[in-house]
Amino acid sequence: MTPDGQSLAPNTYDAEPIPQAARAEIDRLLSSGDLFRYTAAAGAPVALLEQEFAALLGARYALAVSSCSAALFLSLKALDLPRGARVLIPAFTFAAVPSAVVHADCLPVLVEVGENYRVDIGDFAAKLEGADAVLISHMRGHTSDMDAIMALCEARGIPVIEDAAHSLGTEWHGRAIGTIGKIGCFSFQSYKLVNAGEGGILITDDPELAARAVIMSGAYESNWKKHPGMQNSFMLWQNKLPLYNMRMQNLSAAVIRPQLPEVALRVAKGRAGHDRVAAQLNGSAHLRVPPALPPEQRAPDSIQFNLSGDWSDAQALAFQAEAKKRQISVQVFGLSEGNARAFWNWEFLGPAPDLPQTRAMLMRACDVRLPTRLTEAELDYIAQGLIEAAEVVRG
């Protein structure tokens, strides 16, 4: 605390600010009432966002939708999987991922995740037999071994969808995450690198998959004509697929588009901030930040670390409380009541499977937001506060 009683703790609650450039376009849309993406003959904000995002990622096609969950659902439906298809997903992900699989009339098969937050390749390979698709979540921006995953899937002709909700700007061998599998899905929810409150987008190089997703997203009648480059595929599928009405509306696109030129800077700042805090935490005997895999260049907006050593549940909760005294919000994934990232809370799937490796990781894995706008002094406050909290509990 400062002498006048003001807190030194940084504000990690607020999301990325919306650029001033968005406001004029929002005012124009509000004045015209032109909020529906298909009203204009051409040049609607959503259509322009799709063109710009595809160019940013180096993809042929992009489809903007209401959320990343919608993008995942449409991706699964676009693959034309049979009802009851087995879809492998990491056991460490957000509940929206298995929910999208269930929504698509498929069966989620949970794969073990190690203490480095990445898919256990041995368990993945064992469960791949009999799978119809793979949905890889790069959870919190941590990339699993995509070389091994793609080699195993390509050898069996199994399509891969990437859940890149947390991975805009992350690269694997210099290639953008989200462009490695058949389809990549991204989020514009408030606590992501680009903030629209809500929204999502999928990208692909496959015109057939793109056309199917466009129609099912709600391109009814002849509105598919406003999506260039897939006319033959559209003609094949028009009126043969259900409409799920998951379109993005123009206001969201107006908020997103001015942020795309800022992505590179946000990625650089996020990585520098994460690495600054990680270096300090790794200097503690009680905390450990798992390293990135060698081919991976992350774009983090938060930091995850493990409580290192033989911590009890009571000590982990005490650590949370000590951090809170310093106005630092820490989430221990497995000890936060009803946490949507703990697989045993996905009761809609039925009895929780036996996944001891993932369960052990979640019980000691911690999560702290690190918005890219934080200063070095604010980052240091967080790092030192976490170290102090651990030392109070562990001595």
Secondary structure as GFF3:
##gff-version 3
##sequence-region A 1 395
A	DSSP	alpha_helix	21	32	.	.	.	ID=ss1
A	DSSP	alpha_helix	45	57	.	.	.	ID=ss2
A	DSSP	beta_strand	61	65	.	.	.	ID=ss3
A	DSSP	alpha_helix	68	78	.	.	.	ID=ss4
A	DSSP	beta_strand	86	90	.	.	.	ID=ss5
A	DSSP	alpha_helix	96	103	.	.	.	ID=ss6
A	DSSP	beta_strand	107	111	.	.	.	ID=ss7
A	DSSP	alpha_helix	121	128	.	.	.	ID=ss8
A	DSSP	beta_strand	133	137	.	.	.	ID=ss9
A	DSSP	three_ten_helix	139	141	.	.	.	ID=ss10
A	DSSP	alpha_helix	146	156	.	.	.	ID=ss11
A	DSSP	beta_strand	160	163	.	.	.	ID=ss12
A	DSSP	beta_strand	171	172	.	.	.	ID=ss13
A	DSSP	beta_strand	175	176	.	.	.	ID=ss14
A	DSSP	beta_strand	183	187	.	.	.	ID=ss15
A	DSSP	beta_strand	200	204	.	.	.	ID=ss16
A	DSSP	alpha_helix	207	218	.	.	.	ID=ss17
A	DSSP	three_ten_helix	223	226	.	.	.	ID=ss18
A	DSSP	alpha_helix	231	237	.	.	.	ID=ss19
A	DSSP	alpha_helix	250	256	.	.	.	ID=ss20
A	DSSP	three_ten_helix	257	262	.	.	.	ID=ss21
A	DSSP	alpha_helix	263	281	.	.	.	ID=ss22
A	DSSP	beta_strand	287	288	.	.	.	ID=ss23
A	DSSP	beta_strand	296	297	.	.	.	ID=ss24
A	DSSP	beta_strand	302	307	.	.	.	ID=ss25
A	DSSP	alpha_helix	313	325	.	.	.	ID=ss26
A	DSSP	beta_strand	331	332	.	.	.	ID=ss27
A	DSSP	three_ten_helix	333	335	.	.	.	ID=ss28
A	DSSP	three_ten_helix	343	345	.	.	.	ID=ss29
A	DSSP	three_ten_helix	347	349	.	.	.	ID=ss30
A	DSSP	alpha_helix	356	364	.	.	.	ID=ss31
A	DSSP	beta_strand	365	369	.	.	.	ID=ss32
A	DSSP	alpha_helix	376	394	.	.	.	ID=ss33
###
